[in-house]
Amino acid sequence: MPKPLERPPEEWKSAGEPMTDSQASFLKRLSADAGEEFDATLSKAAASRRIDELLNRGKGGSSPSTSSRRAKKGAATRPAKAKAAGGMSEAQSAYLQELAEEEGGDFDPDLRKEEGARRIGELLIKQMARRSPTEPPF
């Protein structure tokens, strides 16, 4: 089945809104890993582009791509290469393990990349549902 075409972040209806809590959390981690300052004032679109930029920089790439987004932790000390064809990257696996520990979920290091991404999404939804709507975003 072909992948649906992704619209550039600048074309999102919510592009100008402040970045989400998940974007902020992920961007804080990526910025720290890259030794760069975190900008909490970014919009959703700008945060998305910045995440792509930092992820691609860690992979040796230079052009941002929304389809290349992968969870990342400790990238400065570990390469984010897939363990096996179709397997999760080390960074994706580390992020999934961290989320699983925080949310009390199971961690399977042998998931395929797509399965890992789906599991990360499930755990992030669980994490957001647990938070109070009046809790500060950062």
C-alpha positions in Angstrom: 0.0 0.0 0.0 1.5 3.4 -1.0 2.2 5.9 1.8 0.0 9.0 1.9 1.7 12.1 0.8 2.8 14.3 3.7 2.1 18.0 3.5 5.0 20.4 4.4 4.6 21.7 8.0 4.1 25.2 6.7 0.9 24.1 5.0 -0.6 22.6 8.2 -3.7 24.4 9.5 -2.1 24.6 12.9 1.4 25.5 11.6 1.5 28.9 13.4 0.3 27.5 16.8 2.9 26.9 19.6 4.6 23.5 19.4 3.0 20.6 21.2 4.3 19.2 24.5 5.6 16.2 22.6 7.5 18.3 20.1 9.0 20.4 22.9 10.1 17.4 24.9 11.7 15.7 21.8 13.3 19.0 20.6 14.7 19.6 24.1 16.4 16.2 24.0 17.7 16.6 20.4 19.0 20.1 21.2 20.8 18.8 24.3 22.3 15.9 22.3 23.5 18.3 19.6 24.9 20.7 22.2 22.6 23.5 21.0 20.1 25.8 22.7 16.4 24.9 22.9 14.0 27.5 21.6 10.7 27.2 23.4 9.0 29.8 21.2 8.9 27.8 18.0 5.6 27.2 16.2 4.5 23.6 15.3 5.8 24.0 11.8 9.1 25.5 12.9 9.6 22.8 15.6 8.9 20.1 13.0 11.5 21.5 10.7 14.0 21.9 13.6 13.5 18.3 14.7 14.1 17.1 11.1 17.2 19.2 10.9 18.7 17.9 14.1 17.8 14.3 13.2 19.4 14.6 9.8 22.5 16.2 11.2 22.9 13.2 13.5 22.7 10.9 10.5 25.2 12.9 8.4 22.4 14.3 6.2 22.0 18.0 5.4 18.4 18.3 4.0 15.4 18.1 6.3 12.7 15.5 5.5 9.6 14.9 7.6 9.6 11.2 6.6 13.0 10.7 8.2 11.8 11.6 11.7 12.8 9.0 14.3 12.9 9.1 18.1 16.3 9.9 19.5 18.1 9.8 22.8 21.8 9.9 23.5 22.7 10.4 19.9 25.9 12.1 20.6 27.3 8.8 22.0 25.6 6.3 19.8 25.0 6.1 16.1 21.3 5.9 15.1 21.7 3.0 12.6 19.2 0.2 12.3 20.3 -3.1 14.0 19.0 -5.1 11.1 17.1 -4.4 7.9 13.8 -3.0 9.0 14.7 -3.0 12.7 14.5 -0.1 15.0 17.4 2.3 15.2 19.3 2.4 18.5 17.9 5.9 19.1 14.3 4.7 18.5 14.8 1.7 20.7 16.3 3.8 23.5 13.4 6.3 23.3 10.8 3.4 23.3 12.6 1.9 26.3 12.5 5.2 28.2 8.8 5.7 27.5 8.0 2.1 28.4 9.7 2.5 31.8 7.9 5.8 32.4 4.5 4.4 31.5 4.9 0.9 32.9 4.6 -0.7 29.4 6.5 -3.6 27.9 9.7 -3.0 25.9 10.6 -5.3 23.0 14.0 -4.4 21.5 13.3 -6.6 18.5 10.4 -4.6 17.0 10.5 -3.5 13.4 10.8 0.2 12.8 7.1 0.6 12.0 6.1 -1.4 15.1 8.4 0.7 17.3 6.9 3.9 15.9 3.4 2.6 16.6 4.3 1.6 20.1 6.0 5.0 20.8 2.8 6.6 19.6 0.7 4.4 21.9 2.8 5.2 24.9 2.8 9.0 24.2 -1.0 8.9 24.0 -1.1 7.1 27.3 1.3 9.7 28.8 -0.8 12.6 27.5 -4.1 11.1 28.8 -2.6 10.8 32.2 -1.7 14.5 32.4 -4.1 17.0 33.8 -5.4 19.6 31.3 -4.3 22.3 33.8 -0.7 21.0 34.1 1.9 23.3 32.6 3.2 22.1 29.3 6.9 22.1 30.2 
